[in-house]
Amino acid sequence: MNRIKEVLEEKGIKQTWLAEKLGKSYNMVNGYVQNRQQPRLEILFEIAKILNVEVADLLEKRNKDNE
């Protein structure tokens, strides 16, 4: 699971803008945002760079209670 949706909302950025910057379709980015599919690691690093965040900020933290 990723936190791309939350980070976009925190920064006030639209999925369409991110799709354009990534050179991906809106549907592909929407799949990432809705957690229907996960981006490849290279894409995750690219998203982090575009959004000016750490890759870790895009990942959901695991809670030991949830293991």
N, C-alpha and C positions, 0 to 999 in steps of 0.2 A: 504494500500500500504506500502511496505517496501523498505528499501535502501540497502538490502543485496548485490545487484549487485555493487552498487557504493562503498561500503566498501571493497568488495573483490578486485575491480579494484584499489582502493587507496593503498591497502596493497600488491598488486601484487600476490594475492592468486587465485588459480584455483578452480573451482567448484568441480572437482574430488577430490582434497585434502580435502575440507570441507566435502564432502560426506563421505569420508573414516573416518575422525575424528568423524563425527556424527553417523557413523554406519548406514547411510541411502543410498539408491540408488542414482546414479547420476540423474536419472529422477526426483526423489522426490526433490532433492536440486535444480535442474534446474527449477522446478515448483515454488519454493520459489523465486529464483533469477529473474525469468521472471514475477513474480506477478500473475501467473495463479492460485496459491493457497497460502494461508498464513499458516505459521507454527503455531502449538499450542504454547501457552505461555511458556511451559516448554522447548520446542525446541528453541524458540527465546532466552531464557536465556542461553541455552547451546551454541548456536551459538555465542552470545555475549562473553561468557567466552572463547571459542576457539579462537575468533578473537581479544581478549583482548580489547574490547570496551564496552561502556555502552549500555544497551538495547535501550535507547533513541536514540543512534546513528544509530540504525538499523531501526528506524521508521521515516516515512516521517512527517515533521512538517506541521501542519495545519495552513493555512493562513486565518485570519479572512475574507479576501476578497473572499475566496473560499467557505464560508459557505452558 
